[in-house]
Amino acid sequence: MPAESTPEPGIPGESGTSARRRRAKGRRRKPRSTRSKALLVTAWTAAGIVVLGGAGAGFVYFKLNGNIKSVDINQVLGTDRPTKVDNGSENILVLGSDTRSGGNEKLGGGTDDGTARSDTAMIVHVYEGHKKASVVSIPRDTLIERPSCTDADGVTHDAASDVMFNSAYATGGATCAVKTVESLTGIRMDHYVEVDFSGFQKLIDELGGVKVTTTEDIDDPDSHLNLTAGTHKLTGKQALGLVRTRHGVGDGSDLGRIQLQQAFIKALVNQAKQVGVLSSPKKAYDLAMTATKTVTTDSELGSVSNLASFANGLKGISSSNMTMVTMPVQYDAEDANRVLIDKDKSQLVWKALKNDRAIPKAATEGTATGTAKDVVSAG
């Protein structure tokens, strides 16, 4: 179902009934328009995380502070939220939006129409002791019940049924995205981080590229990516193409693209740990400048000192201690371009995170999530 010929469910304000009427009966999944592209973001990427911890007090903090954009999630959402679990763990919602404004218009392949959607969403759960983490990706094409929410400008948006997950961000920005995730999971998000296209690409270049290995050729003209099977050190442009591609792997669905993103995260963590920022003050400063210009955070992380402290708390996590999963879903029988939450399996994931335990393998067995093919590995 090409996106240019049929509008997507999830349009803000659209009723669930009208959305269902437009959903076609199951067809083979087809590639969607290049206008909606995912951007990899993780807490590690967003902060330049390893970098900020080593940038040191010798740099111009006021200049770095002025780069960081923040949203006061806690003030807007108030007390009507899941209770924070006091077990030493942390949960961070990391988003990549497909806004076409500013330097992202050229990279996004579209025009600035004043809207944005969260085409990449991940819950990063950092376990007690901050030596291990689980990352749960939420497919953008998941049909959900979106709660009513108030955006950062104080405008309240009605609840909606049977809409795509990424419409939450389009409707009410960061605060609505956080509330939607908390509604789906029953887990409080302690922090929020968001990254844009252009900053991501520049950050990878300044890190010196990221090494990945592909098990098969990847050729996607829409994301401008052409890789033969083997090991590659990706430039920023190639890395952006990899985390955006969906036509070059699998059935063209978002689930295949998520697999690429998750593999790239591990490769990125490995690369970041190898960067000698302390031996090169200029490199550290350049990376810190790019990272702080790239991110939007919750207000608690909205300063260099807080972001650096947060970054230092994650530096002990290696890629071998990161578990990567996708929220358990099933293909929608009424529209093969959409997925539905497997509620029973998903509860296994959320229960594990609430109790600061490992996600059981049974959570993804027998789901669409568990059938996606790995074609990229770190290094």
PyMOL commands that set and color helices and strands:
alter all, ss='L'
color gray80, all
select helices_A, chain A and resi 16-21+43-47+49-55+61-67+73-77+104-108+167-185+197-206+236-244+254-274+281-294+299-301+304-314+319-321+343-354+361-363+369-371
alter helices_A, ss='H'
color red, helices_A
select strands_A, chain A and resi 69-71+90-97+118-126+133-137+142-146+149-150+156-157+160-164+191-195+210-214+218-220+225-227+230-234+295-298+322-326+329-332+335-341+376-378
alter strands_A, ss='S'
color yellow, strands_A
deselect
rebuild
show_as cartoon
